[in-house]
Amino acid sequence: MPGERTDPRPARSRARLLDAATSLLNTDGPSAVTVDAVLRAANVARATLYRHYPSGNDLLAAAFHALIPPAPAPPVDGPLRERLVQLVYAQAELIAEAPVSLAAMSWLALGGNLEHLPWGTGNSESPEVRSLRERVAEQYVEPFEAVLGSPEAVAELGEVDRLRAAALLLGPIVLGKLSTLPDFDYRDMARASVDGFLATHSVSGGLSATSTESADA
């Protein structure tokens, strides 16, 4: 009915739960985001939590989703190689300095239902977990759409599967982060990843030396 007011309490309790979960995740990692810990931090009833999040699994997925930073904006100017290098390096900075996306990806890799973990329930992937999976994929894949879908890229590479491209270009970066090597050079690896990708996907048989040198200048 016109003028009917919505009860603000459910939205407030959900926000308190999510704030508590994200704070625990950000401070102490995924293992700290338990139902009991979130209830203590948010000071809400257990029944209230389960009205918003059917399981602790959903709550952790929502916390990961809230902490994932925006995807880097793809460069719009410059040669194809230069734009790819800039984009891969921007992704590398996110992975190195704000690794929550990598942590979420590792958590998701354990399985959709995680029933073997203390907070796991059920046999099907919940909407919260599915939404997180889509958000992580979007974080890594979507920025490549603008670059690889450009006329220059299509002319040089043809139609490239975006997920495959993201895996090939970012795989070495992720490995570098997981390796914890202190002297890992993300910028150098970004260039090497792009050069390898272009060399194996160019419809003309690879980049010319001139285009590679001009992009490095």
N, C-alpha and C positions, 0 to 999 in steps of 0.2 A: 504494500500500500504506500502511496505517496506520503513522505514525511516519516515513515517508519524507520526507527534507528536500529542499526546493527550492533549487537553486543560486542564490544571491543575486547572482552576478556580472552576469547580463544586466540586472537591474533597476538595479544600480549604474551600469553603463556607459550605459544609456539616460538615467538621471538626470543624469550628467555631461555628456552631449551636449546635453540640453535646457537645463541650466544655462548651458552655454557659449553656446548659440544665443540664449537670452533675454538674456544679458548683452550680447552683441554688438548685438542688436536694440535694446535699451534705451539703449545708449550711443551707437551710431553709425548706427542706422537699418537698413532692410532690405538695402541694398547691401553691408553689412558681413557679413551672414550667408551666407558661402560655405562650401563643404565644407572647403576647406583651412584657413580661419580657425577653424572649429569644431574640426577635428581637432587643430590646434595648441593651442587653449585647453583642450580636454578631455583631451588626451594619450591618445587611443585610436587604434586601428588603423582604416584606411579600411574594411576588410571589416566591422569591428564596426559602424561607422556605417550601412553599407548593409543590415546585418541588421535594424536598427531602423527606418531611414528609407530607402526605396528610392531617393529622390532628394533633392537639396538643396531642391527645391520643398516636399517633405513636411516637411523639417526646419524650414524657415521658417514653414510653416503651423502646425506644432506650437508654435513659439516665440510666434507671434502669439496663438494660442489660450491659452497659459499666462499671457500678460500682460494679456489683456482683463479689466478689473475687473468685479465683479458688477454686474448691472443695478440701478438704483435701485428701492427699494421704492415701490410706488404708494400714494399717500395713501388712507386709508380713510374719513376724515371730511370734512365740509364740502360746500358746493354743487359741482355738476359743474364749473363753470368754474374754481373755485378749485383743485379737485383736478387738473384738466388743466394749469393754469398751473404748479402746484408740480411736477408730473411733468415737464413740458417743460423747466422751468428746471433740475431735477435732471439731466436728460439733457444740457442745455447745459453745465452745470458739468463733466460728464465729458468732453464733447467739447473744451471749452476747456482744462481742466487736465490731463487724461489722454487725449491724442488717439490712443492706440494703436488703439482701435476704428476710428477714422476712417482711420488708416494702413492697417489690415488691409482695410477696405472698398475703399480705393483700389487696393491691391495685387490684391485679388480681381477688381476691375473690369478689370484688364489681360487677364484670361482664365483659364479653368480649368486649362489645361496650361502656359501661359507658355513654350511651346517656343521662342519667339523670344528668350528670355533665356538667358544662359549656363548657368543651372542647370536649365532646363526639359527634360523628357523625356516622350515618349509623347503620345498624342492623347486620352486620357480623364482625367477628373477623379479624382484619387486619394481614398481615404477620409479622409486627413488634411486635404486641401483642402476636401472636402465638409463635413467636421466643422467646420472653421473658418467656412465660409459659413453653416452653420446656427447657429453660436454668435453670429456678428455679427447675423444676423437676429433671434435671440432677444434679444440685448442691447437692440435698439431697439424691437422689436414687443411682446414679451411683457408689459412693464409696463403697456401700454395695455389689455391684456385685462381686468384687474380693474376699471379705471375705466370703459371703454366697455361692459363687460358688466354693469354694475350696473343695477338696476331704473330708477334715475333717468335714466341715459344712454339706455337702450333706449326709455323713454317719450318722451324729448326728441328723440332722434336716429334712433330705429329701429335696425335692424341695420346696423352700419358695418363695412366691410372694414378689418381691423386694419392690414394692410400699407399700404393707401392712407392711412389716418389717420396712421400714423407718418411716411410720406413728406411729407404735407402739413404736419404739425406741426413736424417736425424739419428739413425742407429749408432753411428760412431760417436756422436755427441753423448747419447745416453750411456754408452759403454764407458766413455771417459768419466762421466759423473759417478757411475757405479764402481769404477776401478779405484776411486779416491786418490789417484796419483796427484801429488802436489804440483808437479810441473807440467800438467796436461795443458796444452795450448789450444783453447777452444777456437780461436780465430784461425789458426793454421789448419785445424781439423775441418773447419767450415769450408775453407777454400779447397782442401783436398777432397772433401765429400762432393762438392759441387762439380769439380773438374772430373772426378770419376763418373758421376752421374751423366754429365753432358757427353763425355767421351763414349759412353756405352749406349746412349739413347739418341744421339744426333742422327737424323736421317741422312745427313751428308757425310757421316763417318767420323765426326768429331769436330771439336773447335779448332779454329786456326790459331797458330801461335800469336798472331797479331791481336786477335780479340782477347786472348788470355793476358797478354802483356799489358794491353791498354786498360783492362779492368783492374790490374794490380798496381797501376801507376798512381 
